Amino acid sequence: MKDVFDVAGRVTGAGNPTWRATHPIADEDASVVAALLDAGAELTGVAVSDELAFSLAGRNVHDGTPLNPVAPDRLPGGSSSGSAVAVASGLVDIGLGTDTAGSIRVPASYCGIVGLRPTHGRLSVEGVVPLAPSFDTVGLLTRDGSTLAVAWSAVTGEEIPSAPDVSTIVVLDDLVALADREAADAFAEAVAQVATLVDATVERSRFDASQVGAEWARDFRSIQLVEIWETHGDWITEHQPVFADDVGGRFRAARSAAPAPPDWVVEVRDAAFELLMGQLQSGRVLAYPTAPGPAPLIDADPETIDDVRGRTFSLTAPVGLAGLPAVSLPLIEVDGLPVGVCFVGAPGAEGTLISIATAVV
């Protein structure tokens, strides 16, 4: 499990030594941890998290960068980096993580595994260190669809359909265009293969460019930064923790972010929800690349990392704004490196998404 979940008898570290030093030992397990243990899972270990879960890279200047087992010279993706690496390495069957802006989906893509972000609020965040509460979502990482089905049933009691009830896979061309050319080409082939496996048709759709991609990422960030400072600003001001340069820069941006009018926030989120739901009638799921391409090199220059982060954010933000469930499946390879395909469903459609995963990986 990612080091943002409470376990009775230990201090939750949240990827930062000052956090560890200023917080008490947990009295009880986080709700989802307790559910897995009650179902018979064994807690093997606590895994590295990016600092306060505020990164998509997977690096931690205090605890080290988990080694991406499928690409050791590349980033593992964050902030559920340690959980993803533990799963991809075969050390565990289930990785427990959180996803605010892509922190399950991105490491799943970079490490070549399955990552589920459920409908926002579907799994309890009780006993979990928050980041931006209206986006924070507890999710799961596994190597295959069948294990994901077992894990989901363990934490929810829900049974997964034996076959996916999918009639149409809607490809969002606006988001595909954000991917590298090689990843976009491989994505088209992967979606065609999935459609054959689940007996669905493929339909292509395009939105007004002002409504997707960078615009949604900008709106997401505006809302997220304010929430983050509301959540952690007092603690940062009091304790002056040492952060990595990139993480510290984002917290400084959060400190100076101006709150948006509440009506605007509601309007933005409702618009994203309605636009995506317009494509998610019964039997339809959305599809696009989880990330623009393979994981960046660990020693990539800051400009490259910023470019990848920006394009990745544009791919992950729509689901966060709308609060929809999404699963990343390891269906693409570019130069032998994994890239995920993201499938998105209507609220509560985790069973459909997991049944797709079970059918294809």
Disulfide bonds with the S-S distance in Angstrom:
none
